[in-house]
């Protein structure tokens, strides 16, 4: 996948509390990504690689990410998955993050499944990656998250 974005949105994330600003039209978001997954006899293996940068200001963002995953479908109702993600700042070699995550899903019925997931992120340098969406952790601090739930489709 290739994505190349330009600053055409005049509305900041804090709009309407903050006023709209003129769009610059700068080429400020370029992303290359490729990945693959292969499954045979219940085993799955996946890998991906991506590069994201801000061509308008290469000193601010130039990231590289690699990931890999393994999974196994024990039977039609139960599977486990795992993943490893490595993210580094190509401008500052001391800044990098590693994440390990594992999960399990159990189909209670055709429309309802129970799931559990846990992940850990090790941040080095000024990296502040988190596992879940929301406020990032303090730079260089590690974080752990776990989630258990039931998903029902209507």
C-alpha positions in Angstrom: 0.0 0.0 0.0 1.2 3.5 -0.8 -0.4 6.6 0.7 0.7 10.2 0.0 -1.3 12.9 1.9 -1.2 16.7 1.7 -2.3 19.2 4.4 -5.7 20.2 3.1 -7.6 20.1 6.3 -7.9 23.5 8.0 -9.6 22.0 11.1 -7.2 21.1 14.0 -8.0 18.1 16.3 -9.2 20.6 19.0 -11.8 22.3 16.6 -14.1 24.1 17.5 -12.2 25.0 20.7 -9.3 26.1 18.5 -9.9 28.1 15.3 -9.5 26.7 11.8 -6.2 27.4 10.2 -5.4 27.8 6.5 -4.4 24.6 4.9 -0.7 24.6 3.8 -1.0 22.1 0.9 2.3 20.7 1.9 3.1 17.0 1.2 3.2 16.1 4.9 2.2 12.4 5.1 3.8 9.6 3.1 3.4 6.0 4.0 4.6 2.7 2.3 3.4 -0.6 3.7 3.3 -4.2 2.7 2.4 -7.3 4.5 1.4 -10.9 4.0 -0.2 -13.8 5.9 -0.1 -17.5 5.1 -2.3 -20.2 6.7 -2.0 -23.9 6.4 -3.5 -26.7 8.6 -4.6 -24.2 11.2 -1.2 -22.5 11.6 -0.9 -18.8 10.5 2.2 -16.8 10.0 2.3 -13.1 9.1 4.8 -10.4 8.5 4.7 -6.7 7.5 7.0 -3.7 7.0 6.2 -0.1 6.7 7.8 3.3 6.4 6.1 6.6 7.3 7.5 10.1 6.9 6.7 13.8 6.6 8.4 14.8 3.3 7.7 18.5 4.1 9.7 18.3 7.2 11.9 15.2 7.4 13.3 16.1 10.8 9.9 15.6 12.5 8.8 12.2 11.5 10.6 9.3 9.8 9.5 6.0 11.2 10.0 2.4 10.2 8.0 -0.5 11.5 8.4 -4.3 11.2 6.0 -6.9 12.6 5.5 -10.6 12.7 2.8 -12.9 14.0 1.9 -16.5 14.7 -1.5 -18.1 15.3 -3.1 -21.4 15.6 -6.8 -22.5 15.1 -7.2 -25.4 17.5 -10.7 -26.2 16.2 -13.6 -24.2 14.6 -14.4 -22.5 17.9 -11.0 -21.7 19.5 -7.9 -19.9 18.2 -4.8 -18.1 19.6 -2.8 -15.3 18.0 0.4 -13.5 18.8 2.4 -10.6 17.4 5.7 -8.8 17.7 6.0 -5.2 16.5 9.2 -3.1 16.3 9.0 0.7 15.6 12.0 2.9 15.3 12.6 6.6 14.6 14.9 6.7 11.7 16.0 10.3 12.6 17.1 9.4 16.2 18.5 5.8 16.7 17.9 5.9 20.5 14.1 6.1 19.9 12.5 2.8 19.3 9.6 0.6 20.7 8.9 -3.1 20.9 5.5 -4.6 21.5 4.5 -8.2 22.2 0.9 -9.1 22.2 -1.1 -12.4 22.6 -4.8 -13.1 22.3 -7.4 -15.9 22.3 -10.9 -16.1 20.8 -13.6 -18.6 21.6 -16.8 -18.8 19.5 -19.7 -19.2 21.9 -22.1 -19.3 18.9 -22.1 -18.3 15.3 -22.7 -14.6 16.3 -21.0 -14.4 19.8 -17.4 -14.8 20.7 -15.4 -14.4 23.9 -11.9 -12.9 23.7 -8.9 -12.0 25.8 -5.8 -10.1 24.8 -2.7 -8.8 26.6 0.2 -6.7 25.3 3.4 -5.1 26.5 5.3 -2.2 25.0 8.9 -1.4 25.8 9.7 2.2 24.9 13.2 3.5 24.6 14.5 7.0 24.1 11.6 9.5 23.7 9.2 6.9 22.2 5.8 7.0 23.9 3.8 4.3 22.1 0.8 2.8 23.8 -1.2 -0.4 23.1 -4.6 1.2 23.1 -5.8 4.5 21.6 -5.8 7.4 23.9 -3.2 9.5 25.7 0.3 8.3 25.0 2.5 7.2 27.9 5.3 9.4 29.1 8.4 9.3 26.8 10.6 6.2 27.5 8.1 4.6 29.8 6.8 1.0 29.3 3.1 0.0 29.3 1.0 -3.1 29.6 -2.7 -3.5 28.7 -5.2 -6.4 28.9 -8.7 -6.7 27.6 -11.4 -9.4 28.1 -14.8 -9.2 26.5 -17.6 -10.7 24.6 -18.5 -9.6 21.0 -22.0 -10.2 19.6 -22.9 -9.3 16.1 -26.5 -8.4 15.3 
